[in-house]
Amino acid sequence: MKLYSRPLSPYSSIVRCIAYYKQAPIKIVAPPQGFPIPEEFRAISPFNRIPVLITGSGLTIVEASVIAEYLEEHFPEPSLLPADSRDRAIVRMTARAAELEVLTPVMELFEVIYRKSKDEARISKLFKQMEIGLTETEKRLGHGPYALGDQMTLADAWLTPTRFVFNNFRKMSGREDLLDPYPKFDAYQQLIVQDPVLSLVWYEMTDGLKVFEGELESA
């Protein structure tokens, strides 16, 4: 199997987290350099995005949520879903909320905040969406060692890169107190860096951010 991924990409980091946890035999490769990804990559990824998983049979799988479910089914042990159907639903809801209601608006905010012509109405709407998502995430988070209790789940795979982006986002947006109303989500970083799998993804993203910032300075 081959995974097209970049260290700083939150969506790629979700998939790498799952692959590391399951010790899946996946070769991680980088897409062509450049931002956005060069058009030539569309021959591999129809939407010209990462992550992309190429299976051993040659099937191309796109979208992090689909790849995640595929890996959970293809490598069922160790499982990232609880045995109980109710608990599985909670894990999936938490992961989905983190992706769609927190990570998605934050990633768009990274772009729209720094445009010369700012769409203040859009910015306000995205912040509101993000705050609702954070509120729901805060309600679900336990007190460790993982997001939803004693076992690592798919929720941790989503929440780790989602939590990571907030450190830089708070600085860039000038809202250093952004996570003050969400103390469990804020403190989740401390749980991440103590876990061998989650911390590996965290520090890969940290290194990726350093490279990205260096490229911006030299541009």
N, C-alpha and C positions, 0 to 999 in steps of 0.2 A: 504494500500500500504506500501511497505517496500523498503527503499533505502539503499544499501550497499555503504558506503562512509567513507573516512578518512578526517579529517579537513585540512590537508596540500595538499591533492590531488587537483591540479587545475581543473581536469576534473570533479571530484566530486563536487567541489565548484561551478562550473557552474550550475549544476543541483540543488544544495541546494539554490542557489540564486533565481532561478525560483520558486522553491517550497515555499520559504519564501514569495516572492512577492505575489504569488497567495494564500497564506495561505492554501496550499493543505494539506489534512490529510495524511501525510506520516510519517511513523516511520523510523528514521535514525538509522542504526545499523552499527557496525564496522565489517569488514571481519576478518578472523583469523589474529593474530599478526604475524609479520615477514616481511622481505623484501628480495627478492620478496615475494608476497603473497603465502602462502603454497599451494602445489598442491591440497590439499583436497578441496580448494575453487572452483576448476574447475567443481565440480559437480553442482555448482550454476552458475558460469560464465564460458562458454566454452573457452574463451580466457584468463581466470585467471586474469582479470583486473577489476578495478572499474572505474566508478560507474556501479551499476546494480540495476534496478528497477523491483520489483515484484509487479504486479498489483493485484487488488482485485480478479480478475478472475484466478490468478495464472500464467499469462503470464510473462515470463522473457524477459526484454528489456535491451539490452546492447548498449554501445557507447553513449557518452554524447550528440552528435548532434541528435541522434534518440530519446533519452529520452526527450530532450528539446522540440522537435516538438510534441511528444506525450503529454507532460504536457500542452503545449500551446493549443492543440486541445481538450484535456480532461477537462481542466479548462480554458475555453475561456475568463473568466472575473476574474480580469482585464487583458486585452490583453497586450502582449509584442510585438505585431506587429501592425504597423499603418494600417489605413483603406485603404489607397491608394496603389495600386499594385506597382507603381514605388517606393514608400517609403519602402514597404515591401522588395522589391528586394535589396535596398540599405542596409537595416538592415541585411539581410541574407548575402550579400556580405561582409559586415564589420565583422560580426561574423565569417564567414568562413575564411576570410583572417587572422583574429586574431588567429584562431585555427591552421590552416595549415601552414601559412607563418611566424608566430611569435612564438606562443607557442610551436609548434612541434619542430622546430630547436633548441630553447632554452633548452627544456627538454633533447634533445639528447646531446647538448653541455655540460650540467651538467655532463654527463657521460664521454664523450670522452676527455674532457680537462684534467681530472685527472687520466687517465690511464697512467701506467708507459711507455707503448709504444704508443706514440701519433701519430695519423694519421693527419699530418698537412694539407694535401690536403682536407681531409674531414672536418676538423675544419674550414678551410678557406671557403669552400663551404657553410657550415651551417651559418657562420656569414654573408655571402653575401645574402643568402636566408632571414635571419632574418632582415637584413637592408632594403631589398626591401619590405618586409612585413611591417616594421615599417614606411617606407616612405609612403606607400599607406594608412596605418592606420592614420597617421598624416594628410594626405590630407582630410580625411573624418570627423575627429573629429571637433565638433563645440566648443562652449564656455560655455556649460552647460545649465541647471544644470546636464544634462546627456550627454552621448557620442554623440548623434545625435540630440540634441535639448531639448525640454521641457518635453519629455516623456521618461520614462525608457523603454528600448526595449531589445530584445534578445542580441543585441550588447553589452549592459552593462554587461550582465551575462557572456559573454566571456571575455570582456576586463578587468573586475575586477581581476580575478585570474591571467590573463596574465600580468597585470601591477604589481601585487604583486611579482611575481617571479623575477622581474628585480632588486629589491632592494638587494636581496641576490646574484643574478647572477653577478651584477656589482662588488661586493666585491670579490666573488670567482674567477672571471675571471681577476681581476686586471684592469678592464676598468671602473673606476668610472665615466668617462665622456661619457659613452656609449649613454645616452639619450639626451645629449646636442643638437644634431641636430633635436630632436623631442620634442620641448617644450610643445606642447599641450598634448602629451601622457605622458610626465613626470609629468605635473601638474594635470593630471587626478586623481592622488592619492588624491588630496585635495577635489575633487568632491566626490570621493568614501566615504571618512571618514565622510562626512557631511550628507550622506543619511542613513536612518535607516536600510534598507535592505542590501545595498552594504557594509556598514561598518560592519554589523554583519558577513558577509562572510569574510571580510578582517581580522577582529580580531580573527575569528576562525582559519584562516590560520596562523596568527601570533602566536597564542597559540600552534598550531600544529608544527610550526617551532621550538619553544622553546623545546618542548618535543623531537623532532627529534634530535636537537643538543645535548640535554642532553643524549640521548641514544648513540650518537656517542662518546661522552666524556667518558662514562662508559664502552664502548665496549673494 
